[in-house]
């Protein structure tokens, strides 16, 4: 809890949250706003969006496991190096040679110039010969998929930065601009060691399996990266036990940096949904596919936002003060976010299934 800056304490900034507490997974949903709010209760949507899109103190970048994360500006080089490694594996599986994607990427850079374009706008800005230049394999893959691969490559190389048209983390329309020259993207000398140092700062105590999964590397490589590290290499955080109720979002780093919920669960009868939508004992679950109710480091239940109100499924007796915490979160979501989405298009049957599960008390 202490390493995750939980419960909240005075003097914590937005940069502190992603630097000292860990890179925050971002998939176009509103979870990052709630992760920041759990650690900085007075925060607003505007505070987060300005840090990410105006001041560029926090950047949304491709990183480990081919996943987008919010990272501090100082970690841009590390995150992008991890992103390139993940992307290389993905590009090798495409039915088109990398040189074709790289050639298209050069045209994209020229088309962007000093502007910011959506993918659709870029496709129209590309020379008319771009489709012919893709070759037979590229034509079969299609200009849209090849352009997507080129944009991912440019992002991972630190040549293009992706933003949103409305300057919001959960905006659905992405824009691409040339990478800001003032942001250093130099890679670390040892990527796995750099990842291990950060991970242990955020997540210790943790296992080799935990780190290997998070970093998207093999167990042997993970063990080699962690082995030489000593406690003095890791910036420790003050820890304290507190029974303050915290409503955390799906994939919050308190749970998302580890595999398995058993250390957080005290109620043997507690059940959660697995990724396939089936009810499983919480102690057996590999990840928490819900928003969480936490107090004193213990998972006391799960919650979902049904489009108007919060539905909760407590584990055992609801902790004191839960109603007030729910009311505060409902107000924040309605006034600041309008809705709470796991992903950019989290609606319909997917969310309804989670809500129904939580209501089945």
Secondary structure, DSSP 8 states (H G I E B T S, - for coil): -TTTT-S--TT--HHHHHHHS--EE-SSSSHHHHHHHHHSTT--HHHHHIIIIIS-SEEEEE-GGG-EEEEEGGGHHHHHHHHHHHHHHHHHTSSS-HHHHHHHHHHHHHHHTTS-B-HHHHHHHS-GGGTGGGHHHHHHH-HHHHHHHHHHHHHHTTSEEEEETTS-TT-SSEEEEE--TTS-----SSHHHHHHHHHHHHH-S--HHHHHHHHT--HHHHHHHHHT--GGGS-----------EEE-TT-HHHHTSS-SGGG---TT-EEE-TTS-EEEGGG-SS--SEEEEETTEEEEEEEE-SSSEEEEESSS--TTHHHHHHHHHHHIIIIISS--SSTT--HHHHHHHHHHHH--
